[in-house]
Amino acid sequence: MVGLVLYNFSNLLAYALIALLFSYLLDPSVNRLEAAGVDRTMAITLVLATVLVIVVWISTSVIPIVANRIALLTRQLNTENLMMIASQVEMQLQSSFDFIPEGYLRNNIGDFTEDLFNFGRMSDIVGNLIGIFTDLFAAFLVIPFATFFFLKDGYKMRRDVLQLVPNAYFETTLSLIDKIETRLGRYFRSVLLQSSLVGLVSWIALSVAGLSNSGTVGVTIGIANTIPYFGPVIGYLLSIIISIIETGDFSLVVPCILAVLVAQIMDNIIFQPLIFSKSADIHPVAILFIILIGAQTAGILGMLVAIPIATVIKITLNQISWSINNYHIFNASSAAQELQQKKK
């Protein structure tokens, strides 16, 4: 029944999870204001108002510029240009690799573009866009409201949940919630700061390389960087494709690759050691397979949430295991029976 309810109200569940994420991100700022003597309700109001002002500014100033750039790229991304790029890439590859058959890449790109520009599906696309904008409007109303109360009454909600837990499992549950909140809060804040810096550095480096759409590509690279391993690959491919579309040749390919490489080197040498501590505490090979499982399960969204979900599962299993070995929480009934038998 719980699964059925969650499935039917998945949009509301998503809003609640996003609001909970924002509360994790904003809680340190609220705590600092409260420690400085500001009333918590006022501190929450100030922090949320600041965030909303930033969001409105981005929506009215940054997003229109990015949208115009994307529209320009979309007009350039037609069948003729893609076929021209495919022909040039195929010629370069055939000059180095003789085993590639002639016309192989052009034919596959042609089939792909025919499906991509299938205008028979335009009504479905428009319907999906209307649904997305409707959801965004509802989210803009619900998420700030829910975030406010998560920040204001989060400890009360936690206390109400803990009151439902039997005494034998109280300490385990309390420690589990605290560890999950601490780890996820640190993880999300680190990812947000790291991705912002990678996007900014990519923007600057691509501008120096001479890419006209450096801002759009830089922002996209920053967002893609939230996906371990696959984010940098997306950045390289996107910069290469956009550089070929802009110039019609390969003159900007190497500079763009070097620009993205500079951003990734700074990320691995400077950003990650300084701000991205081992929040997930999971082996890199395990992270790779977890991301692949998330991709097969829910696509891009699955790749984004795979690591947080895996972190929660790992912390839960470790805490339960530790509690079994130290508190003997699941042996309480048997221990009570043994004590009664001894008394008899």
Steps between C-alpha positions, in 0.01 A plus 500: 500500500784738582662427165172558316443832676855616428463401134170684456635813670853480362500872407426603857762258627753655261413849627547382859839345419616815319386714795685266735811537283475879515459483876827301522677757283364807680506373858864608567423859392190508720696363794768767459241778502332346801834476681553870425182584693239501223170328574484167315178584317648832388826327402311248286300780340816697416680198355202388290436857381864526390479170314174601330650835392797314348266256324286783362812684380630188328158437345473854362863567411702183448244248374377719209859537376561126528163430336587726205832322460330162510243617244783613272676167539174318431458687172855407406445138605317394185538195280732667247746619765502166678563317173782742417659443842458122462672511160793698637540274802474192278773629268728566798436154642547321166836670450619340823295178511459306176249251643220761528264448201414793278170669580460315831486810720298709250234231465461456875486875558236525228280239666548672836405844370191366324378368833616812687318741271184293472240774507221245535587490870483879537159491673637262764802725554280808539277315744801394705629859507163628624506237772853598599408868531193409704713292735754782528228746598370261767855432620572873531203526737549181700877461539578835677203447733613145588864608534401770750327250728774239462748761623270633772345179636745235381600407854132463597435272203806296596376477859154386386656228286726387784201471735371219277822303546508239781745571781718203404575660163496866603876559522565315175234697314615833644862433405394381154296815426779725624766327287282501187412869536861599568643298212237601243513867600878502458475310171241728338675821609832370369351396166325836458818699565718271291266504200468879516878542495546249218231675294660841560851380411366323188321819396817708534725241332264450205469878459879522480496213248269708278168315537206738453260286706747460785247609764237245401754220466669597828171490692415163345842361590454619858163325525634184335792498744258391774517153339832333591703356211240574233474876560846582357430280195180692434697825528758392243240373252281808533789744453622308193155491337430869565844605373445312172150648460630853555797483265399231252845343535736363766689823573356540852489133599848483654472837685161397643635162609791675672260746667285220643819315599618804697167510687519128579861525618408784734204296620710192579801681644343798680120487533445139606778483764394835651120491498387150404601279787419132477136558576378182340783285646448241227767329289539657151425168326180466701407860410542418130263202516254689721482777239450246220217337697344843555529578128327175400230551763408866453731654237664834583293540816613159618864595445452817706335333801690168493783610729277662770274193506799267521643714780176474700490121451863459604461714812183310594663159460814606690297649785275194531803270494678707764190509719452123474859439610509760778143558620358153415183683402339206324576266788309701759205259515720193532706672770183585690384139477833374630477745792150378585616139487788579735257664745282189491 
